[in-house]
Amino acid sequence: MVINIKLKSTSAERVASSLSGRGFKTTRQRDSIVRIFAAAGQHLSAEELYELVKKAEPGIGYATVYRTLRLLSESGLAHESRFEDGFTRYELSDSGSHHDHIICTGCGQIIEFENHEIEKIQQAIARKHHFLVTNHKHEIYGLCSSCQRKPQKE
């Protein structure tokens, strides 16, 4: 996987600033992990992020990557998601942005999407049942076009 570190530097800067504003010390290792995580721009497990970090910063260990992800998640700066494959994946929080997911059960590709009509329907259903929605997650599982073309295993 090739990533462009410059691509999401403002996200990394926002996260670093938010952490220091909450009283967490800034470290070179944490800054590197956050920068690489932000640049990846996708849902990553701790193991996947560690593999990216290891290429750029071989001296950073898995435990440091995992602790940084936990800190980001507990601080509300990253979201934790557990998909059907059982792995916990993380993504940077976008302030106020909500999206749903299409997940390929063949290769694990995750596609984010927003659909205001789906959101309206969910709210209408909740109102009909006198229910206040505080959070939800919408996941659609299936096969991406590449996996659909692969021969089925018997």
N, C-alpha and C positions, 0 to 999 in steps of 0.2 A: 504494500500500500504506500503510495507516494502522497505526502501532504505538504502543503505550502504554509509554513509557519506564519508568514506575513498576512495571510488571508484573513485571519480572525483575531488579529492582535488587539483590536478594540474590545472584543469579548474577554480576552485574557486580562487586559488592563482593568476592565470593569469588575471582574471577579477578584483580582488581586486587591483592588481598591476597597471593595466591599469587605473582604476578609480583614484587611488592616483596620478598617473602620469599626469592625466588631471586636477588635482587640487581639486578633491572631497575628503572631509575628510573621514577617515575610522572610522566607528562606529562598536561597537560590534553587534548591531542589524542588520546592513547592511551586515556585514560579515557572520552572521548566515543565513540570507536570501539567500545570494549568494551561500553559501556552500550547503544548502539544495536544492536550485534550480539546481545547478550543479550536485549534487548527484542523483537527480531524473532522469536525462538523458532522458527527454521526453518533449513533448509540454504540457505546463500547462497554465490554465487560472489563473488570479489573485486569484480567489476563491480557486482553487485547490492547488495552492502554499500556500495560507494562511492556509488551513487545515493541510498541512504538517508542516508548521512552528509552528502552534499553538500546535501541539503535542510535538515538541522539545523545543520550547521557548514560553510558554503560555503568557508571558508579551508583546509580539510583536503584535501590532494591524494590522488590515486589511489595514488601510491607509498607514502604513509604508511599508507593502509588496507591495502595489500598486505603491507607489512613487518610490520604489527601482526598480521595473520592468520598469516603465516609464523612469527612469534615465538610466538603462541598454540599453533600446531600443533607446533612444535619443543619447546615446553615441556610438551606433553601436555595442555594446557588446552582444546584444540579438536581435532576429528578432521577429517581431509581425506578426502573421498570423490570418486571419479571415476566417474560413472555413464555409461550408454551414450551420452549425448549428447556426451561428451568433455570437458565442463567440470568443473573441480575445484570442489567446493562444500565449505563448512566448516560445522561445528556445534559448539557448546560441548560439552565432555565432561561427562557426568554420572558422578560417581564410582560405579563398579561397575555402572552400568546398561548392559545390552546390548539393542539392538533391531535389527530388520531393516527392510527397505524395500520398499514397493510403488511403482513409478514409472510414471507415465502417459507413454507415448511420443507422445501427441498434444499435450498442453499442458505437460508437464514437472512436473506436480504430484508431490510426494513425500510419501507417507504412511508414518509410522513405526508399527511394530507389534511387540508382544512375544507370543510363544507358547511356553509352557513345554514343550508336547508336542513341538514341532519341535526344541527344544533337547535334549530327552531322546533323541529319535530320532537326532539327529546324534552325540550322545555314544555311544549304543549301536553305531552304525555304526563309529565310530572305535575303540571297544574291540574289536569283532569283528575288526578289521584290525590290532590292536595299534598303534594310532596315538594319539599324544598331541596333542590339539587345543590350540594356543596362541592361535589367533585364527581367526575366520571372518567372512564377510559373506554375507548371503542377500539377494538382490535379485529381485523379481518384476516383470516388465515387462508392460504391457498398456495398455488404454484405460480411463480413468475413465468414470463414467456420463455426464458431460457430453459428452465426446469421442465416446462411442458414439452419441449422439443426433445428432451433426453429420453432414451429408451427406458421403459418401466422395468424394474427388477422383479424377478419372479420368486 
